[in-house]
Structure formats: structure tokens, C-alpha cells
Amino acid sequence: MHLREGEQILKIYRHHYTPFVKQMLIVIIATVPFYFLLFLMQKSISTKLFLIIAIAIFILFSLVVTYLSLVYWLDKFIVTNHRIVFVDWRLLTVREEAETFYDEIQEITTREKGVLSYFNFFDYGLIAIETASAHVVIEFPNAPDPEGIRRFIYHIRNLK
């Protein structure tokens, strides 16, 4: 993303941490059976092979965690004084950028996760920005405080 002349970044939003923690817990739980199987095979294999397999499982687990962390944390929802830009990393090598100017915004829709969204730990959801052509330009899932982002965008839009 390149800033245009006279453009300033007002806020940068990243995904909420709760879904990330949930995703990491799933990866950890998925790794446990491999270590359990290795523990069961411990008496039938040599100590050297046991260590090699244990290290291989750990390295594979570390690579998966690193990959998911990079893809998750590289996503950005950027609010400038002229436009809104969403940088979405689908894969580590595939990046999509969507943008819209304030005068093109028709509607901003938010969806949060029920009653628990009153607590900061669970206050995340989807923010979707639609243009006059009625197709969604930007969908930012797992946004922290989507209602607050919507109010901030309307505030900036009304200043223009």
C-alpha cells in the first residue's frame, strides 16, 4: 500500500487476539497425538531415533505456528484521511488489497458474537463495507470492536 499525496494514516486495526489464541490451541491439541504415539513407541525404538522424531515433530509444530502467526498478523485494516484499505494475506505468498474512498461508502455492516461481546475478550466480529454498487468491497473478519470501527469511520467521513 502506498500513500497518496496528502494522505495520512489515522488508525491501523489488526485482528482480535481471541480467534488467534483459539487457532493456536487447535494446533497444540492436534500435535498432542503425535507425541502420545511417540511415547507409546518409545520402548520399541532406539533413543537416538526417539530424539530425532521428537525434534522433527517439534520443528514441524514450530513451522506451522510461525506460518499461521505470520499470515494472521500481517492482515491490516487501515483507515486514512482519504480512504480505507484492507490488506489480506490469504497465504504467505498471496496478498489481496481492497480499498474504498469515503464518498463511495454506501453502508457499513457489523456482526458481533452475541451477548459476550460486552466483554473485551470476546468483543470481535465482522465489519463489511459496501459501496454504491452494492457489492461488498471490504470484509474484515475478527475485527476488534467492530462497532467502534464503524463509528470511527462515520466520524471521519462526516469530517470530510
C-alpha atoms as an extended CHARMM CRD file, in Angstrom:
* protein
*
       160  EXT
         1         1  MET       CA              0.0000000000        0.0000000000        0.0000000000  PROA      1               0.0000000000
         2         2  HSD       CA              1.3320000000        3.3700000000       -0.9940000000  PROA      2               0.0000000000
         3         3  LEU       CA              0.0560000000        6.5970000000        0.4610000000  PROA      3               0.0000000000
         4         4  ARG       CA             -1.0870000000        9.2420000000       -1.9620000000  PROA      4               0.0000000000
         5         5  GLU       CA             -0.1560000000       12.8900000000       -1.7730000000  PROA      5               0.0000000000
         6         6  GLY       CA             -1.5910000000       14.4920000000        1.3650000000  PROA      6               0.0000000000
         7         7  GLU       CA             -2.8010000000       11.1610000000        2.7370000000  PROA      7               0.0000000000
         8         8  GLN       CA             -2.1400000000       10.2460000000        6.3720000000  PROA      8               0.0000000000
         9         9  ILE       CA             -2.7790000000        7.0240000000        8.2470000000  PROA      9               0.0000000000
        10        10  LEU       CA             -5.2340000000        7.6870000000       11.0610000000  PROA      10              0.0000000000
        11        11  LYS       CA             -5.5700000000        4.1630000000       12.5040000000  PROA      11              0.0000000000
        12        12  ILE       CA             -4.3930000000        0.6500000000       11.7900000000  PROA      12              0.0000000000
        13        13  TYR       CA             -6.5290000000       -2.2350000000       13.0290000000  PROA      13              0.0000000000
        14        14  ARG       CA             -5.3640000000       -5.8300000000       13.2780000000  PROA      14              0.0000000000
        15        15  HSD       CA             -7.3450000000       -8.9640000000       14.0200000000  PROA      15              0.0000000000
        16        16  HSD       CA             -8.5700000000       -9.5620000000       17.5540000000  PROA      16              0.0000000000
        17        17  TYR       CA             -6.3520000000      -11.8790000000       19.6050000000  PROA      17              0.0000000000
        18        18  THR       CA             -9.0770000000      -14.2800000000       20.8130000000  PROA      18              0.0000000000
        19        19  PRO       CA             -9.5360000000      -16.1480000000       17.4850000000  PROA      19              0.0000000000
        20        20  PHE       CA             -5.7540000000      -16.3490000000       17.1680000000  PROA      20              0.0000000000
        21        21  VAL       CA             -5.4450000000      -17.9450000000       20.6090000000  PROA      21              0.0000000000
        22        22  LYS       CA             -8.2290000000      -20.3810000000       19.6850000000  PROA      22              0.0000000000
        23        23  GLN       CA             -6.3920000000      -21.3090000000       16.4670000000  PROA      23              0.0000000000
        24        24  MET       CA             -3.1360000000      -21.8870000000       18.3540000000  PROA      24              0.0000000000
        25        25  LEU       CA             -4.9160000000      -24.1150000000       20.8780000000  PROA      25              0.0000000000
        26        26  ILE       CA             -6.2640000000      -26.2150000000       17.9930000000  PROA      26              0.0000000000
        27        27  VAL       CA             -2.7370000000      -26.6290000000       16.6220000000  PROA      27              0.0000000000
        28        28  ILE       CA             -1.4320000000      -27.6390000000       20.0460000000  PROA      28              0.0000000000
        29        29  ILE       CA             -4.2390000000      -30.1500000000       20.5190000000  PROA      29              0.0000000000
        30        30  ALA       CA             -3.5580000000      -31.5530000000       17.0470000000  PROA      30              0.0000000000
        31        31  THR       CA              0.1210000000      -32.0380000000       17.9590000000  PROA      31              0.0000000000
        32        32  VAL       CA             -0.5220000000      -33.9580000000       21.2030000000  PROA      32              0.0000000000
        33        33  PRO       CA             -1.4810000000      -37.2770000000       19.4970000000  PROA      33              0.0000000000
        34        34  PHE       CA              1.8390000000      -37.3650000000       17.6550000000  PROA      34              0.0000000000
        35        35  TYR       CA              3.7610000000      -37.0520000000       20.9100000000  PROA      35              0.0000000000
        36        36  PHE       CA              1.4560000000      -39.6380000000       22.5020000000  PROA      36              0.0000000000
        37        37  LEU       CA              2.1680000000      -42.1210000000       19.6940000000  PROA      37              0.0000000000
        38        38  LEU       CA              5.8670000000      -41.4070000000       20.0380000000  PROA      38              0.0000000000
        39        39  PHE       CA              5.6170000000      -42.0530000000       23.7830000000  PROA      39              0.0000000000
        40        40  LEU       CA              3.9280000000      -45.4000000000       23.1060000000  PROA      40              0.0000000000
        41        41  MET       CA              6.6770000000      -46.3780000000       20.6280000000  PROA      41              0.0000000000
        42        42  GLN       CA              9.4770000000      -45.3000000000       22.9700000000  PROA      42              0.0000000000
        43        43  LYS       CA             10.3770000000      -48.8280000000       24.1350000000  PROA      43              0.0000000000
        44        44  SER       CA             10.4330000000      -50.2900000000       20.6310000000  PROA      44              0.0000000000
        45        45  ILE       CA             12.7870000000      -47.7150000000       19.0580000000  PROA      45              0.0000000000
        46        46  SER       CA             16.2710000000      -46.5570000000       19.9280000000  PROA      46              0.0000000000
        47        47  THR       CA             16.8680000000      -43.4310000000       21.9860000000  PROA      47              0.0000000000
        48        48  LYS       CA             18.5490000000      -41.7060000000       19.0580000000  PROA      48              0.0000000000
        49        49  LEU       CA             15.5620000000      -42.3380000000       16.7580000000  PROA      49              0.0000000000
        50        50  PHE       CA             13.1980000000      -41.2570000000       19.5400000000  PROA      50              0.0000000000
        51        51  LEU       CA             15.0120000000      -37.9140000000       19.8510000000  PROA      51              0.0000000000
        52        52  ILE       CA             15.1110000000      -37.4010000000       16.0740000000  PROA      52              0.0000000000
        53        53  ILE       CA             11.3540000000      -37.9810000000       15.7640000000  PROA      53              0.0000000000
        54        54  ALA       CA             10.5960000000      -35.7760000000       18.7850000000  PROA      54              0.0000000000
        55        55  ILE       CA             12.7010000000      -32.9600000000       17.3270000000  PROA      55              0.0000000000
        56        56  ALA       CA             11.0770000000      -33.4120000000       13.9080000000  PROA      56              0.0000000000
        57        57  ILE       CA              7.5960000000      -33.1340000000       15.4340000000  PROA      57              0.0000000000
        58        58  PHE       CA              8.6590000000      -30.0220000000       17.3500000000  PROA      58              0.0000000000
        59        59  ILE       CA             10.1600000000      -28.4100000000       14.2280000000  PROA      59              0.0000000000
        60        60  LEU       CA              7.0280000000      -29.1720000000       12.2010000000  PROA      60              0.0000000000
        61        61  PHE       CA              4.8520000000      -27.7730000000       15.0010000000  PROA      61              0.0000000000
        62        62  SER       CA              7.0250000000      -24.6410000000       15.1650000000  PROA      62              0.0000000000
        63        63  LEU       CA              6.7980000000      -24.0990000000       11.4140000000  PROA      63              0.0000000000
        64        64  VAL       CA              3.0090000000      -24.4050000000       11.4660000000  PROA      64              0.0000000000
        65        65  VAL       CA              2.7290000000      -21.9500000000       14.3680000000  PROA      65              0.0000000000
        66        66  THR       CA              5.1060000000      -19.4950000000       12.6740000000  PROA      66              0.0000000000
        67        67  TYR       CA              3.2410000000      -19.7120000000        9.3720000000  PROA      67              0.0000000000
        68        68  LEU       CA             -0.1870000000      -19.2010000000       10.9530000000  PROA      68              0.0000000000
        69        69  SER       CA              1.1410000000      -16.3420000000       13.0730000000  PROA      69              0.0000000000
        70        70  LEU       CA              2.6200000000      -14.5190000000       10.0990000000  PROA      70              0.0000000000
        71        71  VAL       CA             -0.4920000000      -14.8830000000        7.9510000000  PROA      71              0.0000000000
        72        72  TYR       CA             -2.7300000000      -13.8330000000       10.8300000000  PROA      72              0.0000000000
        73        73  TRP       CA             -0.7480000000      -10.8120000000       11.9990000000  PROA      73              0.0000000000
        74        74  LEU       CA              0.1340000000       -9.4160000000        8.5580000000  PROA      74              0.0000000000
        75        75  ASP       CA             -3.5320000000       -8.6050000000        7.8420000000  PROA      75              0.0000000000
        76        76  LYS       CA             -4.2470000000       -4.8940000000        8.3390000000  PROA      76              0.0000000000
        77        77  PHE       CA             -7.3320000000       -2.6940000000        8.1690000000  PROA      77              0.0000000000
        78        78  ILE       CA             -6.0030000000        0.8040000000        7.5220000000  PROA      78              0.0000000000
        79        79  VAL       CA             -8.0590000000        3.9690000000        7.9000000000  PROA      79              0.0000000000
        80        80  THR       CA             -6.5310000000        7.0490000000        6.2790000000  PROA      80              0.0000000000
        81        81  ASN       CA             -7.8990000000       10.5410000000        5.8550000000  PROA      81              0.0000000000
        82        82  HSD       CA             -8.8880000000        9.7300000000        2.2130000000  PROA      82              0.0000000000
        83        83  ARG       CA             -9.7500000000        6.0370000000        2.0610000000  PROA      83              0.0000000000
        84        84  ILE       CA             -9.9800000000        2.6750000000        3.7780000000  PROA      84              0.0000000000
        85        85  VAL       CA             -7.5720000000       -0.1090000000        2.8000000000  PROA      85              0.0000000000
        86        86  PHE       CA             -7.7300000000       -3.7750000000        3.8220000000  PROA      86              0.0000000000
        87        87  VAL       CA             -4.5590000000       -5.8270000000        3.2660000000  PROA      87              0.0000000000
        88        88  ASP       CA             -5.4930000000       -9.5200000000        3.4300000000  PROA      88              0.0000000000
        89        89  TRP       CA             -2.8110000000      -12.2020000000        3.3300000000  PROA      89              0.0000000000
        90        90  ARG       CA             -4.5770000000      -15.3480000000        2.0580000000  PROA      90              0.0000000000
        91        91  LEU       CA             -1.3180000000      -17.3080000000        2.1570000000  PROA      91              0.0000000000
        92        92  LEU       CA              2.1830000000      -16.2460000000        2.9950000000  PROA      92              0.0000000000
        93        93  THR       CA              2.8050000000      -15.5570000000       -0.6950000000  PROA      93              0.0000000000
        94        94  VAL       CA             -0.6800000000      -14.3360000000       -1.7200000000  PROA      94              0.0000000000
        95        95  ARG       CA             -1.7720000000      -10.8630000000       -0.6780000000  PROA      95              0.0000000000
        96        96  GLU       CA             -5.0060000000       -9.1250000000       -1.6320000000  PROA      96              0.0000000000
        97        97  GLU       CA             -5.6530000000       -5.4310000000       -1.1910000000  PROA      97              0.0000000000
        98        98  ALA       CA             -9.1040000000       -3.8540000000       -1.2070000000  PROA      98              0.0000000000
        99        99  GLU       CA             -9.7740000000       -0.1560000000       -0.8750000000  PROA      99              0.0000000000
       100       100  THR       CA            -12.6250000000        2.3100000000       -0.9770000000  PROA      100             0.0000000000
       101       101  PHE       CA            -12.8850000000        6.0530000000       -0.7080000000  PROA      101             0.0000000000
       102       102  TYR       CA            -15.2400000000        7.6440000000        1.8260000000  PROA      102             0.0000000000
       103       103  ASP       CA            -17.5810000000        9.1190000000       -0.7720000000  PROA      103             0.0000000000
       104       104  GLU       CA            -18.1180000000        5.6390000000       -2.2850000000  PROA      104             0.0000000000
       105       105  ILE       CA            -19.2640000000        4.0610000000        1.0050000000  PROA      105             0.0000000000
       106       106  GLN       CA            -22.9510000000        3.2040000000        0.9540000000  PROA      106             0.0000000000
       107       107  GLU       CA            -23.2950000000        1.1060000000        4.1010000000  PROA      107             0.0000000000
       108       108  ILE       CA            -21.1430000000       -0.3130000000        6.8880000000  PROA      108             0.0000000000
       109       109  THR       CA            -22.4230000000       -3.5310000000        8.4570000000  PROA      109             0.0000000000
       110       110  THR       CA            -21.0840000000       -5.1050000000       11.6370000000  PROA      110             0.0000000000
       111       111  ARG       CA            -21.6930000000       -8.5100000000       13.1890000000  PROA      111             0.0000000000
       112       112  GLU       CA            -20.5340000000       -9.3840000000       16.6750000000  PROA      112             0.0000000000
       113       113  LYS       CA            -20.5610000000      -12.5910000000       18.7150000000  PROA      113             0.0000000000
       114       114  GLY       CA            -23.7200000000      -12.2060000000       20.8270000000  PROA      114             0.0000000000
       115       115  VAL       CA            -24.0540000000      -11.2340000000       24.4800000000  PROA      115             0.0000000000
       116       116  LEU       CA            -20.4290000000      -11.9920000000       25.3110000000  PROA      116             0.0000000000
       117       117  SER       CA            -19.2910000000       -9.1230000000       23.0730000000  PROA      117             0.0000000000
       118       118  TYR       CA            -19.7930000000       -6.8040000000       26.0450000000  PROA      118             0.0000000000
       119       119  PHE       CA            -16.5420000000       -8.2220000000       27.4170000000  PROA      119             0.0000000000
       120       120  ASN       CA            -13.3440000000       -7.0170000000       25.7400000000  PROA      120             0.0000000000
       121       121  PHE       CA            -12.0170000000      -10.5800000000       25.4460000000  PROA      121             0.0000000000
       122       122  PHE       CA            -14.9750000000      -11.5430000000       23.2150000000  PROA      122             0.0000000000
       123       123  ASP       CA            -15.6010000000       -8.1680000000       21.5360000000  PROA      123             0.0000000000
       124       124  TYR       CA            -14.7660000000       -9.0690000000       17.9610000000  PROA      124             0.0000000000
       125       125  GLY       CA            -16.6870000000       -9.7190000000       14.7840000000  PROA      125             0.0000000000
       126       126  LEU       CA            -17.0710000000       -8.8730000000       11.1250000000  PROA      126             0.0000000000
       127       127  ILE       CA            -17.1250000000       -5.4330000000        9.5770000000  PROA      127             0.0000000000
       128       128  ALA       CA            -18.3150000000       -5.2110000000        5.9580000000  PROA      128             0.0000000000
       129       129  ILE       CA            -18.1280000000       -2.0290000000        3.9050000000  PROA      129             0.0000000000
       130       130  GLU       CA            -20.4020000000       -1.7960000000        0.8530000000  PROA      130             0.0000000000
       131       131  THR       CA            -20.1500000000        0.7250000000       -1.9440000000  PROA      131             0.0000000000
       132       132  ALA       CA            -22.8740000000        2.3190000000       -4.0450000000  PROA      132             0.0000000000
       133       133  SER       CA            -22.6670000000       -0.5940000000       -6.4830000000  PROA      133             0.0000000000
       134       134  ALA       CA            -23.9730000000       -2.7770000000       -3.6000000000  PROA      134             0.0000000000
       135       135  HSD       CA            -21.1820000000       -5.3140000000       -3.6840000000  PROA      135             0.0000000000
       136       136  VAL       CA            -19.0110000000       -5.7500000000       -0.6330000000  PROA      136             0.0000000000
       137       137  VAL       CA            -15.6340000000       -4.1860000000       -1.1890000000  PROA      137             0.0000000000
       138       138  ILE       CA            -14.0920000000       -4.9110000000        2.1780000000  PROA      138             0.0000000000
       139       139  GLU       CA            -14.8530000000       -7.6740000000        4.6820000000  PROA      139             0.0000000000
       140       140  PHE       CA            -12.6570000000       -7.6300000000        7.7690000000  PROA      140             0.0000000000
       141       141  PRO       CA            -13.2930000000      -10.7440000000        9.9050000000  PROA      141             0.0000000000
       142       142  ASN       CA            -12.2810000000      -10.9590000000       13.5710000000  PROA      142             0.0000000000
       143       143  ALA       CA            -12.1380000000       -7.1810000000       13.8330000000  PROA      143             0.0000000000
       144       144  PRO       CA            -11.6230000000       -5.8190000000       17.3370000000  PROA      144             0.0000000000
       145       145  ASP       CA            -14.6820000000       -3.7850000000       18.4300000000  PROA      145             0.0000000000
       146       146  PRO       CA            -16.4170000000       -3.6450000000       15.0150000000  PROA      146             0.0000000000
       147       147  GLU       CA            -18.9840000000       -1.1580000000       16.2760000000  PROA      147             0.0000000000
       148       148  GLY       CA            -16.1980000000        1.1930000000       17.4060000000  PROA      148             0.0000000000
       149       149  ILE       CA            -14.5170000000        0.9200000000       13.9870000000  PROA      149             0.0000000000
       150       150  ARG       CA            -17.8340000000        1.6980000000       12.2740000000  PROA      150             0.0000000000
       151       151  ARG       CA            -18.3670000000        4.7910000000       14.4580000000  PROA      151             0.0000000000
       152       152  PHE       CA            -14.7810000000        5.9490000000       13.7870000000  PROA      152             0.0000000000
       153       153  ILE       CA            -15.2440000000        5.6020000000       10.0150000000  PROA      153             0.0000000000
       154       154  TYR       CA            -18.5400000000        7.5130000000       10.0800000000  PROA      154             0.0000000000
       155       155  HSD       CA            -16.8800000000       10.2030000000       12.2050000000  PROA      155             0.0000000000
       156       156  ILE       CA            -14.0170000000       10.6080000000        9.7080000000  PROA      156             0.0000000000
       157       157  ARG       CA            -16.4700000000       10.5060000000        6.7870000000  PROA      157             0.0000000000
       158       158  ASN       CA            -18.5890000000       13.2910000000        8.3120000000  PROA      158             0.0000000000
       159       159  LEU       CA            -15.5000000000       15.4690000000        8.7670000000  PROA      159             0.0000000000
       160       160  LYS       CA            -14.8400000000       15.4320000000        5.0180000000  PROA      160             0.0000000000
